[in-house]
Amino acid sequence: MQSSEQNILPNTSRSNAFAPAGWSGRLPALTLALSLPLLPLSRARAEDHVDYRYEYYKEDDNRIAITTHSALFDVSLNPHLELKGEVVFDTISGATPTGAAPAHKYFYLPEVLPPAGNTNNTSVPLTEMKDFRWSVMLEPTFSFGRHHITPQVSYSHESDYGSLGTALNYSVDFNDKNTTLNLGWSRSTDQSHDDLGKWRNKVSDDFLIGVNQLLGPKTLLTLNFTFGNAYGYMADPYRYIIAANALQTDAENPSGAFEHRPGHKNKYIGYASLTQFITPLNASVEGSYRFYHDTFGINAHTISLAWYQKIGKQLVISPSFRYYRQSAANFYMEMMPDFSNPPQYFSPDYRLSEMQTFSYGINVSWRVHKHVSLDATYKRYIMEGLDGVTSATAYPSANVFTVGARIWF
């Protein structure tokens, strides 16, 4: 059995810094940034376990709803080999913005007559969608003394999107296992439909270097830096931009075009996390900061704070808060100024605008038996625009509910 201190420290058991591919870019994301989980500082044999998780993500105003079922196993086959695997199945349904501006914004031209009954349309237009995704991941870890090698392979499939992911992580322990150096590489090879329904390709590579350092028996510092390079088809084929000066007489069918993004992007991510165990309270606190920059022109800052409070021997309560803020992409615009002379790149995707998000919630974990634990989480997610131009109705808010169980054996 683990000590009380270990039970309430944040989960650092995942040995790979790169997760399997998720939903394609047209779907709402709880975060626009890659999350860099802590790598384990101590490589002692973990208890074998299987997990099940159910998550329900529901946006306000009857927009997108996503249900997720996932199953994971983690077993140590011998002192030198640990094996993890995961299967995920998602379904999505509901309404999502098309990318067009609210109708009232392009009815101001004197030659355009608004359609009957639509003069007060101040919300972004929505389109209904329904899809499902399944993904699988397999991740062995080979340990030889203080050296640990973790390859990973994953595959994700949707009706109009597919992704094959590979990754390789290497970590080495120093200083009596008080210091761990982590090196990682991952590649994602994606195929998706463009706005004409043709299959297009994208390849992404990410490289990570990081260190976990025990500053004391109860203090853990994590520092990571990631460089990413992607090229190929990066547009969202479901985002359509309206041209402000090229409206047709029929205002119900204004002129526009599907978005067009650059075919190459570099990204740079710095991440720092500090975890402190607080003995008198039998609790731990984790704070983190993340900086993101890419060649689309986006700069983003993320601040997270989580508290892990143990109550008695079986119960842990964990409130958390996360704040995210980003600048707009260089080519973001709510409406195209001149349809006859379009810019080289343009996108009306609200997720590329200047905006901020808030996420707060609470998790309860209860070890009901030596071999069984249950947990439940609620989070509230809020996205807000900051450019003073994009309609506030483009940005979603959502409730997220998660329940799960873990069985040790």
For each residue, the residues with C-beta under 8 A, 3 or more apart:
1: 370
2: 6 7
3: 6 7
4: 7 8 282 310 313
5: 8 9 218 277 284
6: 2 3 9
7: 2 3 4 310 316
8: 4 5 277 282 283 284 308 309 310 316
9: 5 6 12 220 275 277 284 308
10: 38 275 284 286 306 308
11: 14
12: 9 37 38 39 40 41
13: 40 46 74
14: 11 37 39 40
15: 39 40 82 84 139 141 148 150 169 171
16: 19 139 150 152 167 169 184
17: 36 37 39 167 169 182 184 186 208 210 224 226
18: 152 165 167 169 184 186 206 208
19: 16 22 35 137 154
20: 86 88 135 136 137 154 155 156 165
21: 135 154 156 163 165 188 190
22: 19 29 133 135 156
23: 26 27 29 66 90 92 133 158 161
24: 27 158 160 161 190 192
25: 234 236
26: 23 96 129 236 237 238 239
27: 23 24 64 66 92 96
28: 59 63 64 96 351 396 398
29: 22 23 32 351
30: 57 359 381 398 400
31: 35 302 324 357
32: 29 300 324 326 351
33: 269 290 292 300 302 324
34: 206 226 228 269
35: 19 31
36: 17 208 210 224 226 269 271 290
37: 12 14 17
38: 10 12 41 212 220 222 273 275
39: 12 14 15 17 169 171 180 182 210 212 222
40: 12 13 14 15 43 180 212
41: 12 38 177 178 180 212 214 220
42: 177
43: 40 143 148 173 177
44:
45: 76 79
46: 13 49 74 76 82
47: 408
48: 74 75 76 408 409
49: 46 73 74 406 407 408 409
50: 71 72 73 74 406 407 409
51: 70 71 72 73 74 404 405 406 407
52: 69 70 71 404 405
53: 68 69 70 71 72 402 403 404
54: 67 68 69 402 403 404
55: 66 67 68 70 400 401 402
56: 65 66 67 68 400 401 402
57: 30 64 65 66 67 68 398 399 400
58: 64 65 66 398 399 400
59: 28 62 63 64 65 94 396 397 398
60: 63 396 397 398
61:
62: 59 94 95
63: 28 59 60 94 95 96 126 396
64: 27 28 57 58 59 92 93 94 95 96 396 398
65: 56 57 58 59 92 93 94
66: 23 27 55 56 57 58 90 91 92
67: 54 55 56 57 90 91
68: 53 54 55 56 57 88 89 90
69: 52 53 54 88 89 90
70: 51 52 53 55 86 87 88 89
71: 50 51 52 53 86 87
72: 50 51 53 84 85 86 87
73: 49 50 51 83 84 85 86
74: 13 46 48 49 50 51 82 83 84
75: 48 82 83
76: 45 46 48 79 81 82 83
77: 81 82 83
78: 81
79: 45 76 143
80: 142 143 144
81: 76 77 78 140 141 142 143
82: 15 46 74 75 76 77 140 141 143
83: 73 74 75 76 77 138 139 140 141
84: 15 72 73 74 137 138 139 140 141
85: 72 73 136 137 138 139
86: 20 70 71 72 73 135 136 137
87: 70 71 72 134 135 136 137
88: 20 68 69 70 133 134 135 136
89: 68 69 70 132 133 134
90: 23 66 67 68 69 132 133 134
91: 66 67 130 131 132
92: 23 27 64 65 66 129 130 131 132 133
93: 64 65 128 129 130
94: 59 62 63 64 65 128 129
95: 62 63 64 126 127 128 129
96: 26 27 28 63 64 126 127 129 238
97: 100 124 125 126 127 350 394
98: 124 125 126 127 238 239 240
99: 236 238 239 240 241 259 347 348 349
100: 97 124 125 240 241 242 254 256 348
101: 105 106 124 242 334 335 348 391
102: 105 121 122 123 124 125 391 393
103: 106 107 114 118 121 122 125 251
104: 107 119 120 121 122
105: 101 102 108 334 335 391
106: 101 103 109 112 242 244 247 251 254 335
107: 103 104 112 114 119 251
108: 105
109: 106 112 245 247
110:
111: 247 249
112: 106 107 109 247 249 251
113: 249 251
114: 103 107 118 119 251
115: 118 251 252
116:
117:
118: 103 114 115 121 252
119: 104 107 114
120: 104
121: 102 103 104 118
122: 102 103 104 391 393
123: 102 126 391 393
124: 97 98 100 101 102 391 393 394
125: 97 98 100 102 103
126: 63 95 96 97 98 123
127: 95 96 97 98 238
128: 93 94 95
129: 26 92 93 94 95 96 238
130: 91 92 93
131: 91 92 158 159 160
132: 89 90 91 92 158 159
133: 22 23 88 89 90 92 156 157 158 161
134: 87 88 89 90 156 157
135: 20 21 22 86 87 88 154 155 156 157
136: 20 85 86 87 88 154 155
137: 19 20 84 85 86 87 152 153 154 165
138: 83 84 85 152 153 154
139: 15 16 83 84 85 150 151 152 153
140: 81 82 83 84 150 151
141: 15 81 82 83 84 148 149 150
142: 80 81 148 149 150
143: 43 79 80 81 82 147 148
144: 80 147 148 149
145:
146: 172 173 174 177
147: 143 144 170 171 172
148: 15 43 141 142 143 144 170 171 172 173
149: 141 142 144 168 169 170
150: 15 16 139 140 141 142 167 168 169 170 171
151: 139 140 166 167 168 169
152: 16 18 137 138 139 165 166 167 168 169 186
153: 137 138 139 164 165 166 167
154: 19 20 21 135 136 137 138 163 164 165 166 167
155: 20 135 136 162 163 164 165
156: 20 21 22 133 134 135 161 162 163 165
157: 133 134 135 161 162 163
158: 23 24 131 132 133 161 162
159: 131 132
160: 24 131 192 193
161: 23 24 133 156 157 158 190 191 192 193
162: 155 156 157 158 190 191 192
163: 21 154 155 156 157 188 189 190 191
164: 153 154 155 188 189 190
165: 18 20 21 137 152 153 154 155 156 186 187 188 189
166: 151 152 153 154 186 187
167: 16 17 18 150 151 152 153 154 184 185 186 187
168: 149 150 151 152 184 185 186
169: 15 16 17 18 39 149 150 151 152 182 183 184 185 208
170: 147 148 149 150 182 183 184
171: 15 39 147 148 150 180 181 182 183
172: 146 147 148 180 181
173: 43 146 148 177 179 180
174: 146 177 178 179 180 181
175: 178 179
176:
177: 41 42 43 146 173 174 180
178: 41 174 175 213 214
179: 173 174 175 211 212 213 214
180: 39 40 41 171 172 173 174 177 211 212 213
181: 171 172 174 209 210 211
182: 17 39 169 170 171 208 209 210 211 212 224
183: 169 170 171 208 209
184: 16 17 18 167 168 169 170 206 207 208 209 210
185: 167 168 169 205 206 207 208
186: 17 18 152 165 166 167 168 205 206
187: 165 166 167 203 204 205 206
188: 21 163 164 165 202 203 204
189: 163 164 165 201 202 203
190: 21 24 161 162 163 164 201 202 203 204 232
191: 161 162 163 199 200 201 202
192: 24 160 161 162 199 200 202 233 237
193: 160 161 197 198 199 200 237
194: 197 198 199 200 233 235 237
195: 235 237 238 258
196:
197: 193 194
198: 193 194
199: 191 192 193 194
200: 191 192 193 194 232 233
201: 189 190 191 232 233
202: 188 189 190 191 192 230 231 232 233 234
203: 187 188 189 190 230 231 232
204: 187 188 190 228 229 230
205: 185 186 187 228 229 230
206: 18 34 184 185 186 187 226 227 228 229
207: 184 185 226 227 228
208: 17 18 36 169 182 183 184 185 224 225 226
209: 181 182 183 184 224 225
210: 17 36 39 181 182 184 222 223 224 225 271
211: 179 180 181 182 222 223
212: 38 39 40 41 179 180 182 220 221 222
213: 178 179 180 220 221 222 223
214: 41 178 179 217 219 220 221
215: 219 220 221
216: 219
217: 214
218: 5 276 277 278 279
219: 214 215 216 274 275 276 277
220: 9 38 41 212 213 214 215 274 275 276
221: 212 213 214 215 272 273 274
222: 38 39 210 211 212 213 271 272 273 274 275
223: 210 211 213 271 272
224: 17 36 182 208 209 210 269 270 271 272
225: 208 209 210 268 269 270 271
226: 17 34 36 206 207 208 267 268 269 271
227: 206 207 266 267 268 269
228: 34 204 205 206 207 265 266 267 268 269 294
229: 204 205 206 264 265 266 267
230: 202 203 204 205 234 264 265 266 267
231: 202 203 263 264 265
232: 190 200 201 202 203 263
233: 192 194 200 201 202 263
234: 25 202 230 261 262 263 265
235: 194 195 239 258 259 260 261 347
236: 25 26 99 239 259 261 347 349
237: 26 192 193 194 195 258
238: 26 96 98 99 127 129 195
239: 26 98 99 235 236 258 259 347 348 349
240: 98 99 100 256 257 258 259 348
241: 99 100 256 257 258 259 333 335 336 346 347 348
242: 100 101 106 254 255 256 335 336 348
243: 246 247 254 255 256 257 335 336 337 338 339 342
244: 106 247 335 336 337 338
245: 109 337 338 339 340
246: 243 254 255 256 338 339 340
247: 106 109 111 112 243 244 251 254 255
248: 251 253 254 255
249: 111 112 113
250: 253
251: 103 106 107 112 113 114 115 247 248 254
252: 115 118
253: 248 250
254: 100 106 242 243 246 247 248 251
255: 242 243 246 247 248 339
256: 100 240 241 242 243 246 336 339
257: 240 241 243 260 336 339 342 346
258: 195 235 237 239 240 241
259: 99 235 236 239 240 241 346 347 348 349
260: 235 257 344 345 346 347
261: 234 235 236 296 331 345 347
262: 234 265 295 296 331 345
263: 231 232 233 234
264: 229 230 231 295
265: 228 229 230 231 234 262 294 295 296
266: 227 228 229 230 294 295
267: 226 227 228 229 230 292 293 294 295
268: 225 226 227 228 292 293 294
269: 33 34 36 224 225 226 227 228 290 291 292 293
270: 224 225 290 291
271: 36 210 222 223 224 225 226 288 289 290 291
272: 221 222 223 224 288 289 290
273: 38 221 222 286 287 288 289
274: 219 220 221 222 286 287 288
275: 9 10 38 219 220 222 284 285 286
276: 218 219 220 284 285 286
277: 5 8 9 218 219 283 284
278: 218 281 282 283 284 285
279: 218 282
280:
281: 278 309
282: 4 8 278 279 309 310
283: 8 277 278 307 308 309 310
284: 5 8 9 10 275 276 277 278 307 308
285: 275 276 278 305 306 307 308
286: 10 273 274 275 276 304 305 306 308
287: 273 274 303 304 305 306
288: 271 272 273 274 302 303 304 305
289: 271 272 273 301 302 303 304
290: 33 36 269 270 271 272 300 301 302 304
291: 269 270 271 299 300 301 302
292: 33 267 268 269 298 299 300 301 302 326
293: 267 268 269 298 299 300
294: 228 265 266 267 268 297 298
295: 262 264 265 266 267
296: 261 262 265 329 330 331 352
297: 294 327 328 329 330 331
298: 292 293 294 326 327 328 329 352
299: 291 292 293 326 327
300: 32 33 290 291 292 293 324 325 326 327
301: 289 290 291 292 324 325 326
302: 31 33 288 289 290 291 292 322 323 324
303: 287 288 289 322 323
304: 286 287 288 289 290 320 321 322 323
305: 285 286 287 288 320 321 322
306: 10 285 286 287 318 319 320 321
307: 283 284 285 318 319 320
308: 8 9 10 283 284 285 286 316 318
309: 8 281 282 283 316 317 318
310: 4 7 8 282 283 315 316
311: 315 316 317
312: 315
313: 4 367
314: 366 367 368
315: 310 311 312 364 365 366 367
316: 7 8 308 309 310 311 364 365 366
317: 309 311 362 363 364 365
318: 306 307 308 309 362 363 364 365
319: 306 307 360 361 362 363
320: 304 305 306 307 359 360 361 362 363 379
321: 304 305 306 358 359 360
322: 302 303 304 305 357 358 359 360
323: 302 303 304 356 357 358 359
324: 31 32 33 300 301 302 356 357 358 359
325: 300 301 355 356 357 386
326: 32 292 298 299 300 301 354 355 356
327: 297 298 299 300 354
328: 297 298 332 352 353 354 387
329: 296 297 298 332 347 352 353
330: 296 297 345
331: 261 262 296 297 343 344 345 346 347 352
332: 328 329 347 348 349 352 353
333: 241 336 337 346 347 348
334: 101 105 348 353 389 390 391
335: 101 105 106 241 242 243 244 348
336: 241 242 243 244 256 257 333 339 342 343 346
337: 243 244 245 333
338: 243 244 245 246 341 342
339: 243 245 246 255 256 257 336 342
340: 245 246
341: 338
342: 243 257 336 338 339 346
343: 331 336 346
344: 260 331
345: 260 261 262 330 331
346: 241 257 259 260 331 333 336 342 343
347: 99 235 236 239 241 259 260 261 329 331 332 333 352
348: 99 100 101 239 240 241 242 259 332 333 334 335
349: 99 236 239 259 332 352 353
350: 97 353 355 385 390 394 395
351: 28 29 32 355
352: 296 298 328 329 331 332 347 349
353: 328 329 332 334 349 350 385 386 387 390 394
354: 326 327 328 385 386 387
355: 325 326 350 351 383 384 385 386 387 395
356: 323 324 325 326 383 384 386
357: 31 322 323 324 325 381 382 383 384
358: 321 322 323 324 380 381 382 384
359: 30 320 321 322 323 324 379 380 381 382
360: 319 320 321 322 379 380
361: 319 320 377 378 379 380 400
362: 317 318 319 320 377 378
363: 317 318 319 320 375 376 377
364: 315 316 317 318 375 376 377
365: 315 316 317 318 373 374 375
366: 314 315 316 373 374 375
367: 313 314 315 370 372 373
368: 314 372 373 374
369: 372
370: 1 367 408
371: 407 408 409
372: 367 368 369 405 406 407 408
373: 365 366 367 368 405 406 408
374: 365 366 368 403 404 405
375: 363 364 365 366 402 403 404 405 406
376: 363 364 401 402 403 404
377: 361 362 363 364 400 401 402 403
378: 361 362 399 400 401 402
379: 320 359 360 361 399 400 402
380: 358 359 360 361 397 398 399 400
381: 30 357 358 359 396 397 398 399 400
382: 357 358 359 397
383: 355 356 357 395 396 397
384: 355 356 357 358 392 395
385: 350 353 354 355 388 390 391 392 394 395
386: 325 353 354 355 356
387: 328 353 354 355 390
388: 385
389: 334
390: 334 350 353 385 387 394 395
391: 101 102 105 122 123 124 334 385 394
392: 384 385 395
393: 102 122 123 124
394: 97 124 350 353 385 390 391
395: 350 355 383 384 385 390 392
396: 28 59 60 63 64 381 383
397: 59 60 380 381 382 383
398: 28 30 57 58 59 60 64 380 381
399: 57 58 378 379 380 381
400: 30 55 56 57 58 361 377 378 379 380 381
401: 55 56 376 377 378
402: 53 54 55 56 375 376 377 378 379
403: 53 54 374 375 376 377
404: 51 52 53 54 374 375 376
405: 51 52 372 373 374 375
406: 49 50 51 372 373 375
407: 49 50 51 371 372
408: 47 48 49 370 371 372 373
409: 48 49 50 371
